[in-house]
């Protein structure tokens, strides 16, 4: 088949269109780092339902993506830091009793 409007010599000399500049991320808002529900629950040593309750009460921000829930890493860090500070203040004020376990005594003779 012959294309009457096609000129192979002109096609070889055709200049490609100019490349578009790469999109710049300067000035764009940074997206928060997110952790899936199960990983966030592991960090706190809590059941995933506990984190869902915290989210419902406004204690922790979460984003639903598809069928999964994701938690904002900065909020997790702030909650942990806040709890550590709160605990340290309670210890300093004597509001938390520090429990010291007595050493266990074995009835076995050490020879």
C-alpha positions as CSV (number, residue, x, y, z in Angstrom):
1,X,0.0,0.0,0.0
2,X,1.2,3.4,-0.9
3,X,0.4,6.5,1.1
4,X,0.4,9.4,-1.5
5,X,0.8,12.1,1.2
6,X,3.7,10.4,2.9
7,X,7.2,11.7,2.1
8,X,9.9,9.6,3.7
9,X,12.6,12.2,3.2
10,X,10.5,14.9,5.0
11,X,9.8,12.5,7.9
12,X,13.5,11.9,8.4
13,X,14.2,15.6,8.6
14,X,11.3,16.3,11.0
15,X,12.4,17.8,14.3
16,X,10.9,16.3,17.4
17,X,8.7,18.5,19.5
18,X,10.5,20.2,22.4
19,X,10.6,18.2,25.7
20,X,8.3,19.5,28.4
21,X,10.1,20.6,31.6
22,X,10.0,18.2,34.5
23,X,7.4,19.1,37.0
24,X,8.9,21.0,39.9
25,X,8.1,20.1,43.5
26,X,9.3,23.4,44.7
27,X,6.5,25.2,46.5
28,X,4.3,22.1,46.5
29,X,2.9,21.0,49.9
30,X,4.6,18.0,51.4
31,X,2.4,15.0,51.8
32,X,2.4,13.5,55.3
33,X,4.1,10.1,55.8
34,X,1.5,7.4,56.5
35,X,1.6,4.0,58.2
36,X,-1.0,1.3,57.7
37,X,-3.3,0.5,60.6
38,X,-1.5,-2.7,61.6
39,X,1.9,-1.1,61.7
40,X,0.7,1.8,63.7
41,X,-1.0,-0.6,66.2
42,X,2.3,-2.5,66.5
43,X,4.2,0.7,67.4
44,X,1.8,1.3,70.3
45,X,1.5,-2.3,71.3
46,X,-2.3,-2.0,71.0
47,X,-5.0,-3.7,69.1
48,X,-6.0,-2.1,65.8
49,X,-9.5,-1.4,67.2
50,X,-7.9,0.8,69.9
51,X,-6.4,3.0,67.2
52,X,-9.7,3.2,65.4
53,X,-11.3,4.4,68.7
54,X,-8.5,7.0,69.1
55,X,-9.2,8.2,65.6
56,X,-13.0,8.4,66.3
57,X,-12.2,10.5,69.5
58,X,-9.9,12.8,67.6
59,X,-6.7,11.6,69.3
60,X,-5.0,10.4,66.1
61,X,-5.5,11.5,62.5
62,X,-6.2,8.7,59.9
63,X,-6.8,8.7,56.2
64,X,-8.9,6.0,54.4
65,X,-7.3,5.0,51.1
66,X,-9.3,2.4,49.3
67,X,-10.3,-0.1,51.9
68,X,-7.4,0.5,54.3
69,X,-6.8,3.1,57.1
70,X,-3.5,4.9,57.3
71,X,-2.2,6.9,60.2
72,X,-0.1,10.1,60.1
73,X,3.5,9.4,61.3
74,X,3.9,12.9,62.8
75,X,0.8,12.4,64.9
76,X,2.1,9.0,66.1
77,X,5.4,10.6,67.1
78,X,3.6,13.5,68.8
79,X,1.4,11.2,70.8
80,X,4.3,9.1,71.9
81,X,6.4,12.2,72.9
82,X,3.4,13.7,74.7
83,X,2.8,10.5,76.7
84,X,6.5,10.3,77.6
85,X,6.5,13.9,78.9
86,X,3.2,13.4,80.7
87,X,4.6,10.2,82.4
88,X,7.9,12.1,83.3
89,X,5.9,14.9,84.9
90,X,3.8,12.4,86.9
91,X,6.9,10.7,88.1
92,X,8.4,14.1,89.1
93,X,5.3,15.1,91.0
94,X,5.0,11.7,92.7
95,X,1.7,11.0,91.1
96,X,2.9,7.6,89.8
97,X,4.1,5.0,92.2
98,X,7.2,3.3,90.9
99,X,6.9,-0.4,91.7
100,X,10.1,-2.1,92.6
101,X,10.0,-5.9,92.6
102,X,11.9,-7.6,95.4
103,X,14.5,-10.1,94.1
104,X,13.1,-13.6,93.8
105,X,14.4,-16.0,96.3
106,X,15.2,-19.5,95.2
107,X,15.0,-22.2,97.8
108,X,17.7,-24.1,96.0
109,X,21.2,-24.2,97.4
110,X,23.9,-22.9,95.2
111,X,27.0,-24.9,95.5
